[in-house]
Amino acid sequence: MKIRVKICGITTIEDAQNVCDSGVDALGLVFYEKSPRNVSIETAKSICANIPPFITSVGLFLDASKEFVNSVLASVPLDLLQFHGSETPEYCTSFNRPYIKVVGMKSISNEEEFANYANQYKDAKGFLIDSHATGKAGGTGKTFDWDSVPQSFKKPIILAGGLNPDNIADALNQASVYGVDLSSGVERKPGIKDKQKISKLMTAIQNIECERI
């Protein structure tokens, strides 16, 4: 089974091109001013203009006002929205765009509790699970217990939180997920990606896919 890969926190056209050339499925743009990976609307617009076909552009927001999200969408052709904070289901669906909801696993004790939370977001295309508390900012570079990853939930699960080229195989062998999302684990410094780390990551994932055939 193919493992979908998203690289988040893209801040330059060069990094976007390198990430796309590596074979990823999606790249993420952060619209959260407290993040070192925050991008302006103009920069995001330029990056999206250089994304080739069949690669998904994802916009990350954390408890942003509707006005701000709409101002981004008016200029940046995002394919998918990613809501990282305490956004309500009604808020998430109000933009008439496909979205995924982030779930902080620090606040989740078991699969039933995860399902109770996730089932509120009936229109979500999937759920990204990270190591922080629900409603808090991610990007901590910390992992969590991969045994707690939901394995029977009906919608796609994307694994994040402290992943890097050296631990990705262990993570994917321990938890069966639809995809993975990395940021700091493939960087030279916050906001600047490392081409060699991304190449190493993609090779490791391809090896796992081959083993599963």
KOLTOR-892193 format. One line per field, with one value per atom (N, C-alpha, C): residue number from 1; chain; atom name; y, z, x. Coordinates in pm, whole numbers. Each point is the difference from the previous one (the first is absolute). Layout:
num <- NUM:... $
chaine <- A:... $
atome <- CA:... $
north <- Y:... $
up <- Z:... $
east <- X:... $
END
This chain:
num <- 1:1:1:2:2:2:3:3:3:4:4:4:5:5:5:6:6:6:7:7:7:8:8:8:9:9:9:10:10:10:11:11:11:12:12:12:13:13:13:14:14:14:15:15:15:16:16:16:17:17:17:18:18:18:19:19:19:20:20:20:21:21:21:22:22:22:23:23:23:24:24:24:25:25:25:26:26:26:27:27:27:28:28:28:29:29:29:30:30:30:31:31:31:32:32:32:33:33:33:34:34:34:35:35:35:36:36:36:37:37:37:38:38:38:39:39:39:40:40:40:41:41:41:42:42:42:43:43:43:44:44:44:45:45:45:46:46:46:47:47:47:48:48:48:49:49:49:50:50:50:51:51:51:52:52:52:53:53:53:54:54:54:55:55:55:56:56:56:57:57:57:58:58:58:59:59:59:60:60:60:61:61:61:62:62:62:63:63:63:64:64:64:65:65:65:66:66:66:67:67:67:68:68:68:69:69:69:70:70:70:71:71:71:72:72:72:73:73:73:74:74:74:75:75:75:76:76:76:77:77:77:78:78:78:79:79:79:80:80:80:81:81:81:82:82:82:83:83:83:84:84:84:85:85:85:86:86:86:87:87:87:88:88:88:89:89:89:90:90:90:91:91:91:92:92:92:93:93:93:94:94:94:95:95:95:96:96:96:97:97:97:98:98:98:99:99:99:100:100:100:101:101:101:102:102:102:103:103:103:104:104:104:105:105:105:106:106:106:107:107:107:108:108:108:109:109:109:110:110:110:111:111:111:112:112:112:113:113:113:114:114:114:115:115:115:116:116:116:117:117:117:118:118:118:119:119:119:120:120:120:121:121:121:122:122:122:123:123:123:124:124:124:125:125:125:126:126:126:127:127:127:128:128:128:129:129:129:130:130:130:131:131:131:132:132:132:133:133:133:134:134:134:135:135:135:136:136:136:137:137:137:138:138:138:139:139:139:140:140:140:141:141:141:142:142:142:143:143:143:144:144:144:145:145:145:146:146:146:147:147:147:148:148:148:149:149:149:150:150:150:151:151:151:152:152:152:153:153:153:154:154:154:155:155:155:156:156:156:157:157:157:158:158:158:159:159:159:160:160:160:161:161:161:162:162:162:163:163:163:164:164:164:165:165:165:166:166:166:167:167:167:168:168:168:169:169:169:170:170:170:171:171:171:172:172:172:173:173:173:174:174:174:175:175:175:176:176:176:177:177:177:178:178:178:179:179:179:180:180:180:181:181:181:182:182:182:183:183:183:184:184:184:185:185:185:186:186:186:187:187:187:188:188:188:189:189:189:190:190:190:191:191:191:192:192:192:193:193:193:194:194:194:195:195:195:196:196:196:197:197:197:198:198:198:199:199:199:200:200:200:201:201:201:202:202:202:203:203:203:204:204:204:205:205:205:206:206:206:207:207:207:208:208:208:209:209:209:210:210:210:211:211:211:212:212:212:213:213:213 $
chaine <- A:A:A:A:A:A:A:A:A:A:A:A:A:A:A:A:A:A:A:A:A:A:A:A:A:A:A:A:A:A:A:A:A:A:A:A:A:A:A:A:A:A:A:A:A:A:A:A:A:A:A:A:A:A:A:A:A:A:A:A:A:A:A:A:A:A:A:A:A:A:A:A:A:A:A:A:A:A:A:A:A:A:A:A:A:A:A:A:A:A:A:A:A:A:A:A:A:A:A:A:A:A:A:A:A:A:A:A:A:A:A:A:A:A:A:A:A:A:A:A:A:A:A:A:A:A:A:A:A:A:A:A:A:A:A:A:A:A:A:A:A:A:A:A:A:A:A:A:A:A:A:A:A:A:A:A:A:A:A:A:A:A:A:A:A:A:A:A:A:A:A:A:A:A:A:A:A:A:A:A:A:A:A:A:A:A:A:A:A:A:A:A:A:A:A:A:A:A:A:A:A:A:A:A:A:A:A:A:A:A:A:A:A:A:A:A:A:A:A:A:A:A:A:A:A:A:A:A:A:A:A:A:A:A:A:A:A:A:A:A:A:A:A:A:A:A:A:A:A:A:A:A:A:A:A:A:A:A:A:A:A:A:A:A:A:A:A:A:A:A:A:A:A:A:A:A:A:A:A:A:A:A:A:A:A:A:A:A:A:A:A:A:A:A:A:A:A:A:A:A:A:A:A:A:A:A:A:A:A:A:A:A:A:A:A:A:A:A:A:A:A:A:A:A:A:A:A:A:A:A:A:A:A:A:A:A:A:A:A:A:A:A:A:A:A:A:A:A:A:A:A:A:A:A:A:A:A:A:A:A:A:A:A:A:A:A:A:A:A:A:A:A:A:A:A:A:A:A:A:A:A:A:A:A:A:A:A:A:A:A:A:A:A:A:A:A:A:A:A:A:A:A:A:A:A:A:A:A:A:A:A:A:A:A:A:A:A:A:A:A:A:A:A:A:A:A:A:A:A:A:A:A:A:A:A:A:A:A:A:A:A:A:A:A:A:A:A:A:A:A:A:A:A:A:A:A:A:A:A:A:A:A:A:A:A:A:A:A:A:A:A:A:A:A:A:A:A:A:A:A:A:A:A:A:A:A:A:A:A:A:A:A:A:A:A:A:A:A:A:A:A:A:A:A:A:A:A:A:A:A:A:A:A:A:A:A:A:A:A:A:A:A:A:A:A:A:A:A:A:A:A:A:A:A:A:A:A:A:A:A:A:A:A:A:A:A:A:A:A:A:A:A:A:A:A:A:A:A:A:A:A:A:A:A:A:A:A:A:A:A:A:A:A:A:A:A:A:A:A:A:A:A:A:A:A:A:A:A:A:A:A:A:A:A:A:A:A:A:A:A:A:A:A:A:A:A:A:A:A:A:A:A:A:A:A:A:A:A:A:A:A:A:A:A:A:A:A:A:A:A:A:A:A:A:A:A:A:A:A $
atome <- N:CA:C:N:CA:C:N:CA:C:N:CA:C:N:CA:C:N:CA:C:N:CA:C:N:CA:C:N:CA:C:N:CA:C:N:CA:C:N:CA:C:N:CA:C:N:CA:C:N:CA:C:N:CA:C:N:CA:C:N:CA:C:N:CA:C:N:CA:C:N:CA:C:N:CA:C:N:CA:C:N:CA:C:N:CA:C:N:CA:C:N:CA:C:N:CA:C:N:CA:C:N:CA:C:N:CA:C:N:CA:C:N:CA:C:N:CA:C:N:CA:C:N:CA:C:N:CA:C:N:CA:C:N:CA:C:N:CA:C:N:CA:C:N:CA:C:N:CA:C:N:CA:C:N:CA:C:N:CA:C:N:CA:C:N:CA:C:N:CA:C:N:CA:C:N:CA:C:N:CA:C:N:CA:C:N:CA:C:N:CA:C:N:CA:C:N:CA:C:N:CA:C:N:CA:C:N:CA:C:N:CA:C:N:CA:C:N:CA:C:N:CA:C:N:CA:C:N:CA:C:N:CA:C:N:CA:C:N:CA:C:N:CA:C:N:CA:C:N:CA:C:N:CA:C:N:CA:C:N:CA:C:N:CA:C:N:CA:C:N:CA:C:N:CA:C:N:CA:C:N:CA:C:N:CA:C:N:CA:C:N:CA:C:N:CA:C:N:CA:C:N:CA:C:N:CA:C:N:CA:C:N:CA:C:N:CA:C:N:CA:C:N:CA:C:N:CA:C:N:CA:C:N:CA:C:N:CA:C:N:CA:C:N:CA:C:N:CA:C:N:CA:C:N:CA:C:N:CA:C:N:CA:C:N:CA:C:N:CA:C:N:CA:C:N:CA:C:N:CA:C:N:CA:C:N:CA:C:N:CA:C:N:CA:C:N:CA:C:N:CA:C:N:CA:C:N:CA:C:N:CA:C:N:CA:C:N:CA:C:N:CA:C:N:CA:C:N:CA:C:N:CA:C:N:CA:C:N:CA:C:N:CA:C:N:CA:C:N:CA:C:N:CA:C:N:CA:C:N:CA:C:N:CA:C:N:CA:C:N:CA:C:N:CA:C:N:CA:C:N:CA:C:N:CA:C:N:CA:C:N:CA:C:N:CA:C:N:CA:C:N:CA:C:N:CA:C:N:CA:C:N:CA:C:N:CA:C:N:CA:C:N:CA:C:N:CA:C:N:CA:C:N:CA:C:N:CA:C:N:CA:C:N:CA:C:N:CA:C:N:CA:C:N:CA:C:N:CA:C:N:CA:C:N:CA:C:N:CA:C:N:CA:C:N:CA:C:N:CA:C:N:CA:C:N:CA:C:N:CA:C:N:CA:C:N:CA:C:N:CA:C:N:CA:C:N:CA:C:N:CA:C:N:CA:C:N:CA:C:N:CA:C:N:CA:C:N:CA:C:N:CA:C:N:CA:C:N:CA:C:N:CA:C:N:CA:C:N:CA:C:N:CA:C:N:CA:C:N:CA:C:N:CA:C:N:CA:C:N:CA:C:N:CA:C:N:CA:C:N:CA:C:N:CA:C:N:CA:C:N:CA:C:N:CA:C:N:CA:C:N:CA:C:N:CA:C:N:CA:C:N:CA:C:N:CA:C:N:CA:C:N:CA:C:N:CA:C:N:CA:C:N:CA:C:N:CA:C:N:CA:C:N:CA:C $
north <- -119:119:125:95:124:79:58:85:145:76:140:83:96:81:148:71:146:60:100:77:137:37:123:108:123:111:47:-7:49:153:61:146:64:-82:56:-80:65:-68:-112:24:-102:-126:18:-117:-71:75:-60:-85:50:-74:-127:11:-117:-106:44:-92:-69:76:-59:-98:35:-89:-131:2:-121:-105:40:-96:4:109:9:19:-21:15:137:66:128:83:132:89:95:41:82:140:95:141:44:58:36:146:21:135:24:6:18:81:126:95:-32:-81:-36:-110:-62:-108:54:-60:40:-37:-76:-43:76:105:80:64:0:64:110:101:106:-49:70:-36:11:101:19:-112:-39:-110:-130:-25:-122:-2:114:10:-36:49:-29:-148:-57:-142:-85:28:-79:12:115:19:-89:-52:-84:-148:-37:-140:-72:-112:-73:-73:-52:-72:-123:-38:-122:6:118:15:95:-42:74:110:119:112:8:2:-3:125:67:117:-31:27:-28:126:-13:112:-47:93:-32:110:-32:93:138:0:126:53:130:57:-42:-4:-34:102:124:105:-26:-46:-26:-119:-107:-118:38:76:41:90:83:86:-82:-110:-90:-69:-53:-75:88:128:92:15:-30:20:-127:-97:-121:-120:-69:-112:-130:-2:-117:-112:-123:-116:-55:17:-64:89:8:77:-95:43:-80:87:-41:77:-62:79:-50:36:83:49:-57:89:-41:33:-2:35:-97:55:-83:-64:-107:-59:101:86:99:98:40:89:-68:-124:-70:-17:-18:-21:130:112:127:56:-56:55:-74:-102:-78:-53:-42:-63:-131:-99:-122:34:-72:29:-128:9:-102:68:-75:54:-67:82:-52:-40:-113:-50:-15:71:-12:-122:-97:-127:9:110:18:9:38:13:-123:-100:-118:-123:-72:-113:-135:-8:-129:22:-108:11:44:-39:42:152:53:144:74:-57:60:4:-111:-9:99:13:94:143:34:134:14:-94:9:-5:-76:-16:130:97:130:70:-33:66:-92:-11:-98:29:124:36:-2:-26:-3:-112:29:-101:-100:41:-87:73:-66:56:-16:111:-2:-7:-100:-17:40:83:56:-22:37:-34:101:117:104:-21:89:-6:55:-51:47:150:71:144:82:-66:70:-6:86:3:-123:-48:-113:48:-81:39:-14:-84:-15:-92:-82:-96:-120:-16:-111:-109:-124:-113:-33:-97:-54:-150:-68:-146:-43:-56:-38:-115:-70:-105:59:131:65:52:-18:44:-81:65:-73:-89:-125:-96:-45:36:-47:115:123:114:3:39:-15:101:112:102:-1:57:-1:66:-62:52:37:122:47:17:-62:2:115:75:109:-4:90:11:-66:78:-50:-99:-14:-95:55:-91:38:-121:18:-113:-121:22:-111:-81:61:-75:-32:44:-18:-149:-84:-143:-61:33:-52:46:127:54:-72:-20:-61:-151:-63:-142:-22:101:-10:43:94:53:5:-61:3:127:91:127:29:91:42:81:85:86:55:74:63:147:78:144:39:58:39:147:59:138:15:10:22:-115:-121:-118:-3:89:6:142:68:137:16:102:45:97:82:92:32:54:22:76:-62:63:-28:-61:-30:-151:-60:-145:-46:-126:-63:-103:26:-85:-144:-19:-134:-76:68:-65:-43:83:-35:-120:-2:-114:-128:8:-115:-47:94:-33:-77:53:-62:-139:-18:-132:-99:43:-87:-39:96:-29:-94:22:-89:-142:-15:-133:-70:76:-58:-42:82:-34:-128:-14:-122:-124:14:-112:-44:91:-31:-61:1:-56:-152 $
up <- 0:0:0:-84:-6:129:46:118:-47:22:-43:87:-63:72:-20:111:-4:73:-62:66:30:127:43:34:3:37:-113:-124:-115:1:-17:6:-123:-91:-119:-123:-117:-126:-22:36:-18:79:127:82:-57:-49:-59:-120:-84:-118:38:100:44:60:78:62:-107:-97:-108:-82:-28:-78:73:133:78:-9:-45:-15:108:77:103:-63:81:-47:31:102:42:70:-6:79:78:116:90:16:4:22:131:88:134:3:37:16:148:76:146:40:33:13:112:97:108:-40:-115:-46:-75:19:-79:-147:-32:-139:-62:68:-51:-134:-94:-129:-22:-72:-38:-112:-21:-109:-134:-18:-127:-26:105:-16:-32:71:-23:-142:-47:-136:-102:22:-91:4:119:13:-73:21:-64:-152:-48:-145:-63:82:-50:34:60:31:-125:-37:-120:22:-107:13:90:60:80:136:41:136:74:118:76:83:-9:85:121:118:125:81:48:84:145:88:143:74:79:80:144:93:141:62:21:62:-66:-131:-75:-14:-17:-25:-138:-19:-131:-105:43:-93:-51:89:-43:-96:34:-88:-138:-2:-128:-78:70:-70:-64:65:-58:-122:15:-109:-121:21:-110:-92:53:-77:-24:89:-7:-35:-111:-44:76:126:83:-36:-4:-29:124:115:123:118:98:122:114:88:117:122:87:118:123:63:103:142:13:133:56:61:65:-87:-130:-93:12:-7:7:-136:-2:-128:-93:57:-81:-63:75:-53:-115:20:-99:-133:5:-123:-67:68:-48:-122:-34:-111:-131:5:-120:-71:80:-51:74:-66:73:114:112:112:77:73:97:136:104:137:74:72:80:138:48:133:80:111:87:90:-19:71:148:43:142:79:-69:66:-17:-75:-33:71:74:79:-66:-94:-64:-133:-74:-134:6:103:13:20:82:23:-128:-77:-128:-91:-10:-86:43:129:50:-42:1:-43:-151:-72:-146:-65:57:-61:2:77:-3:-135:-63:-125:-117:-24:-96:-143:-30:-137:-23:103:-15:-95:-84:-91:72:113:78:124:78:126:13:34:23:150:44:143:32:104:38:150:47:137:104:-43:95:50:87:49:-107:-4:-97:17:-113:2:20:17:19:-128:-6:-117:-3:-121:-16:-27:-77:-35:113:98:116:-28:-104:-29:92:78:95:-55:27:-40:113:-28:104:-19:86:-5:-124:-98:-125:17:112:27:23:28:26:-128:-114:-127:-30:-26:-31:-123:11:-109:-67:58:-57:-37:8:-33:-150:-40:-138:-97:50:-89:6:-104:-4:120:49:111:-53:30:-40:126:1:119:-8:110:11:140:25:133:14:-21:24:-102:-113:-101:-74:-38:-77:-82:-87:-84:78:123:77:77:32:77:-79:-126:-78:-19:-19:-20:126:116:126:18:-30:18:-89:-126:-95:20:56:32:125:84:125:-18:-92:-18:-149:-36:-139:-21:-85:-22:-149:-34:-138:-52:91:-43:117:-33:103:-35:102:-16:78:-69:65:-24:95:-14:53:133:59:-24:-18:-19:-132:-93:-129:-27:108:-14:37:-60:41:116:-5:106:-18:102:-11:-127:-80:-121:-124:15:-115:-7:-108:-13:-46:31:-35:-109:-117:-117:24:64:25:100:102:98:-66:-88:-69:-91:-68:-87:82:115:88:51:33:46:-107:-121:-108:-33:7:-23:106:125:110:-18:-40:-20:-119:-107:-116:35:85:43:79:83:78:-93:-98:-96:-76:-36:-71:88:128:93:19:-22:24:-122:-114:-122:10 $
east <- 84:-84:87:-35:77:-16:110:0:9:-104:1:93:68:98:-29:-7:-12:119:62:105:-59:-1:-65:104:-47:88:88:-50:76:-3:115:8:63:56:64:-39:9:-27:102:125:104:-31:-39:-34:-123:-96:-118:37:89:42:76:88:76:-93:-96:-94:-85:-47:-80:82:125:86:29:-9:32:-110:-118:-109:-105:-6:-103:-138:-102:-138:-58:54:-57:106:-18:84:-88:49:-80:54:-90:33:-63:80:-45:-44:-126:-52:-29:107:-9:121:-22:111:98:-40:91:98:-24:87:120:119:117:-15:-103:-24:-118:-44:-110:37:-95:23:-104:39:-93:-89:-109:-91:72:80:71:100:73:96:-73:-108:-78:-56:-44:-53:107:122:112:38:0:32:-103:-127:-105:4:43:9:105:92:108:-16:-115:-25:-47:62:-43:-132:-60:-128:11:-112:-15:68:45:53:-93:-44:-101:64:-58:43:-93:60:-76:31:-104:19:-31:96:-15:-42:-106:-51:-21:17:-21:-85:-127:-95:2:9:0:-142:-12:-132:-47:-131:-54:46:10:42:141:87:138:5:-69:0:-55:-107:-58:94:77:96:111:40:100:-60:-121:-62:-30:-14:-27:121:119:123:81:-15:83:-88:28:-84:27:-39:23:-98:51:-84:-67:65:-46:34:-90:25:30:90:38:-21:-91:-33:65:85:90:-42:-104:-34:-128:-80:-125:-121:20:-107:-118:-120:-120:-27:-81:-38:-68:-83:-71:99:100:104:73:40:82:-72:-132:-76:-43:19:-55:73:117:77:-23:-85:-33:124:97:122:21:60:35:95:-14:90:34:111:36:10:-27:6:114:74:112:-50:48:-34:129:9:116:-14:88:-15:35:59:28:-130:-109:-130:-88:49:-80:57:-86:51:-24:-97:-27:-72:-18:-60:-146:-71:-139:-10:91:2:36:92:34:-123:-70:-117:-109:-20:-100:32:129:40:-11:58:7:-138:-91:-132:-82:45:-67:24:113:40:-37:-129:-51:45:29:39:151:76:147:42:98:52:88:55:86:47:86:46:151:64:144:23:76:24:144:12:130:22:118:39:-45:-44:-38:-143:-45:-137:-94:-123:-98:-24:2:-22:126:114:126:84:99:88:89:28:90:142:74:135:99:-31:88:118:-11:106:-2:-106:-9:-93:37:-83:-98:-87:-88:-6:-72:-8:-77:70:-64:-99:7:-99:-139:-6:-129:-66:66:-58:-125:-113:-124:19:-41:20:-130:-113:-126:-94:51:-86:-27:-120:-45:61:50:56:153:66:146:64:107:80:138:42:133:84:115:87:100:11:97:61:93:58:135:106:136:51:-65:46:121:89:119:46:98:43:50:48:57:-105:-114:-100:-127:-6:-122:-35:102:-26:-61:57:-55:-145:-25:-135:-100:36:-93:-14:101:-12:-84:-6:-76:-145:-24:-135:-33:-110:-46:-83:49:-68:-9:-89:-21:119:56:110:77:106:85:19:28:20:124:98:125:30:72:44:141:13:133:95:-54:85:75:-37:70:50:42:47:148:62:134:-13:-103:-37:-148:-67:-144:-39:-84:-49:81:118:86:22:-48:6:138:28:127:-25:52:-26:45:115:51:-87:-48:-88:-131:-51:-125:22:114:32:13:65:16:-136:-87:-133:-78:2:-78:54:130:58:-46:-2:-44:-146:-83:-142:-20:73:-10:41:100:43:-111:-69:-110:-114:-29:-106:34:126:43:-13:32:-11:-144:-94:-141:-69:68:-59:-13 $
END
